[in-house]
Amino acid sequence: MAPATTGHPDYERAFRVQQNTLEQLVVFVPAVWLFSALVNPLVGAILGAIWIAGRVLYAISYARTPEKRGPGFIIGFVALIVLVAGALVKVVASLALVL
């Protein structure tokens, strides 16, 4: 079951989509920026577009049937993990060269 707040079920689902996206933006924006600046801007843009597509699928699925929101979440989450991991690997590799 989707987490409940108060109000009409359609409102609650829209609210949860918005809140979840806002929570992920805190990680996504720095990750896509760092990945694009340090690793590859084209790949960063492609991964960013995949994340956005995943969030759109997540929002549509969640609004229709909350139990089926998984694929959109997974697409966005995998893109986010690749962005974070790529940026971290590049930072650590760069630090290893300096030290």
N, C-alpha and C positions, 0 to 999 in steps of 0.2 A: 504494500500500500504506500501511496505517496504521503509524505509528511503533511499534516493538516495545520492550517492557520485558522482563520475564521472567515466565513463568507461563502459565497456560491462556489461550488466545486470547480467551475470554469475559471473563476478568479484565482482560486488557490493554485491550480495548475499553472496558470500564466505567471503568478507570483513566484512559484518555485523555479520555473524556467529562468526568469529574470534574475533571481537570487543566485542560482547555480552558475549562470553565465558570468555574473558580476564577480563571484568568488574565483572563477577560473581566469578571468581577465587579469587578476593580480599577478598570476604566474605567466600567463600567455604574453602579455605586452613586453615585459623584460626579456623573456625567452626568445621571442621572434626578433626582437631588436638585436640582442647579443648574437644570436645565431647568424643573422643576416650581416652584421658588422664583422664578425670574426671568422665565420666559416664560408658561407656562400650566399650572396643576396638573392639569387634566383631560386635556389633550393629553399631558402627561408621564406620567400614569397609563396612558393608552391605549398610548402607545409602550412603556412598561415592560411592559405585558401582552403586547404583540406580541413583545417581546424574549424573554419567558418562554416564549411559545408556540413561538417559533423554537428555543429551547434544548431544549424537550421534543421537538419534531420531530427535531432534531439527535441527541438522545440515543437515541431509538427507532430512527432510521435507522442510526446508527453501530453500535448493538448488533446489529441484524439484518444489515446489509450496509454495511461501512465506505465502500465506493465511492459509496454513494447518500446520504451525509450532507450533500451540498452545499446542497440547498434549505433545510434547517433552519438551516444556518450563514448563508446569504445573508439570510434573513428577520431573524435576530437581528442580523446585522452592519449591515444597512440601518437598522434601528431604532436601533441604537447610534450610527451616524454622524449620524442626524437629531438625536438627543439632544445629542451633543457639539457639532455645528455650531450648533444653535439656542442652546445655552448660550453658546458662544463669540461668536456674533453679538450676542447681548444684552449680554454683558460689554463687548465692544469698543464697541458703540453707547453704552453708559452711560459708558464712559471718555471717549469723544469729546465727550460733552456736558459733562463735568466739566472737561476741558482746554480 
